[in-house]
Each structure stands twice: as C-alpha cells, then as structure tokens.
Amino acid sequence: MRHEIKHHLNAVALYIKQRKYQEAENYINSVTESINDLTIINYTPNPLINSILTEYKIKAKKLEIKVNYDIVVPEHINMEDTDICRLITNIFDNALEACTFFKYGDRFINFKIHRKGEFLFLSCENSCNTSKIKYSGDNIISTKNDPQNHGYGLKIIKEIAEKYNGTFIAKTNINSFTTIVNMCLFNNNF
C-alpha cells in the first residue's frame, strides 16, 4: 500500500510541477472517487485537520455513531502533516472499530484537540465493549484473527507522541475507551 501511495503522490507532484493543476485534480479524483462528494466542514483554521474530521464524521454517521468535536487549534501546528494525519486517523480508526462492537443507539465518539502554547492535547473517548479488550502486560493486543498483522494503531499513536516529547495513555471505563495524547511541540523544526 505504501508503495502504491508513493506512486500516486509522485504522479500528482509531477502534474503540479508542470503546472497541470486540472490534471492533478483529475488524478486525485480518480484515486479517491469520493472527493467530489466531500464538503469539507471548517472545524478549525487547519485545513488538514478539517478534511480528516469531515471524513470521519461521515464514516461515523453511516455507522450510526454520534460524534462530538471540541477543537481549538491554529492554522499551523508545529508538527509534520504526515504525523498529524497518522495520529488522528489511527485514533479514529480504533474508535470507529470499537464502536462497531457496541450496540446501536449507544455508540459515541468524543474527540478533543486543544493547543495551549507549545503543547497539544488530544483525547478521544468512545463507546467500547471493554470485556473484549485483551492485554499482554500493560499493552493492549489485537483481538483479530491474525494479531501479528494488526494492532499497529496504538503503537503508531505512541510512537508519534514520543517523537514530539509527549505521552500516550489508553484507559478503559465501563463501556468506554479513552485515548489521551499530550505533546510538547517546542523546538520542533517542522
């Protein structure tokens, strides 16, 4: 998948370098197909975060999951865009999957991002059948049939938190799972 994405990005970059903007847009549309139907909602001044949150709000609605956002961030965050994307999408992928194992009507995701000074705080609480969670020591392990090929989401979230001098906490409560990431963005050269 990474190899294929690299080729797609190279093709788009070439169109842009040659100032063939319509061709670049057409290529992106052919790869994503749904981009024409996606109306981006401006939750923040940050366009990348807006596009991610819009996409996941649509996915959640299809799964009958109530989503609440509490977002306060500036247009620029002192992080690489790829890390912002990987962080938020992994948090949401995990939350959506956990909600699908929960009964209809009680499915929810409460997602928060706040920046204060050079600190960025993210939290995501979602409905979850916590009796299905398996542990190996302090680590949560995948419950899928082939766990050696799954369960990377939480590892990626932790890796990104540590990259930005931060912490990652996953905790459970009755019928809910919460992911908390705190990062210090001071002195990052992005």
Residue pairs with C-beta under 8 A, 6 or more apart in sequence:
8 27
8 31
11 27
12 24
12 27
12 28
15 21
15 23
15 24
15 27
16 24
28 35
29 35
29 36
38 51
38 54
38 55
38 58
39 54
40 47
40 50
40 51
40 54
41 50
41 53
41 54
41 57
42 50
43 49
43 50
43 53
43 54
43 69
43 71
44 50
44 53
44 71
44 72
44 73
44 75
44 113
45 73
45 74
45 75
46 73
46 74
46 75
46 76
46 77
47 75
48 81
48 84
48 85
49 71
49 73
49 84
49 88
49 113
52 85
52 88
52 89
52 92
53 69
53 71
53 88
53 111
56 67
56 89
56 92
56 96
57 67
57 69
59 92
59 96
60 66
60 67
60 96
60 99
60 109
61 67
63 96
63 99
63 100
63 107
64 104
64 105
64 107
65 96
65 99
65 107
65 108
65 109
65 127
66 107
66 108
66 109
67 108
67 109
67 110
67 111
68 108
68 109
68 110
68 111
69 111
69 112
70 110
70 111
70 112
70 113
70 114
71 111
71 112
71 113
71 114
72 113
72 114
72 115
73 113
73 114
73 115
73 120
74 115
77 84
77 115
77 120
77 185
78 118
78 185
78 186
78 188
78 190
79 120
79 164
79 183
79 185
79 188
79 190
80 190
83 160
83 163
83 164
86 156
86 160
87 122
87 156
87 157
87 160
87 161
87 181
88 122
90 152
90 153
90 154
90 156
90 157
91 111
91 122
91 124
91 153
91 157
91 179
91 181
92 109
92 111
92 124
93 153
94 153
94 154
94 177
94 179
95 109
95 111
95 124
95 126
95 177
95 179
96 109
96 126
98 126
98 127
98 128
98 129
98 177
99 107
99 108
99 109
99 126
99 127
99 128
100 107
101 128
101 129
101 132
102 127
102 128
102 129
102 175
106 127
106 175
107 127
108 125
108 126
108 127
109 124
109 125
109 126
109 127
110 123
110 124
110 125
110 126
111 122
111 123
111 124
112 121
112 122
112 123
112 124
113 120
113 121
113 122
114 120
114 121
115 121
115 185
118 184
118 185
118 186
119 182
119 183
119 184
119 185
120 164
120 166
120 181
120 182
120 183
120 185
121 180
121 181
121 182
121 183
122 179
122 180
122 181
122 182
123 178
123 179
123 180
123 181
124 178
124 179
125 176
125 177
125 178
126 176
126 177
126 178
127 175
127 176
128 172
128 175
128 176
128 177
129 175
130 172
130 173
130 174
130 175
130 176
130 177
132 143
133 140
133 143
133 172
133 177
134 140
134 141
134 142
134 143
135 141
139 154
140 151
140 154
140 170
141 147
141 151
142 150
142 151
144 150
144 151
154 168
154 170
154 179
157 168
157 179
157 181
158 168
160 181
160 183
161 167
161 168
161 181
161 182
161 183
162 168
164 183
164 184
164 185
164 188
165 183
165 184
165 186
166 181
166 182
166 183
166 184
167 180
167 181
167 182
168 179
168 180
168 181
169 178
169 179
169 180
169 181
170 177
170 178
170 179
170 180
171 177
171 178
171 180
172 178
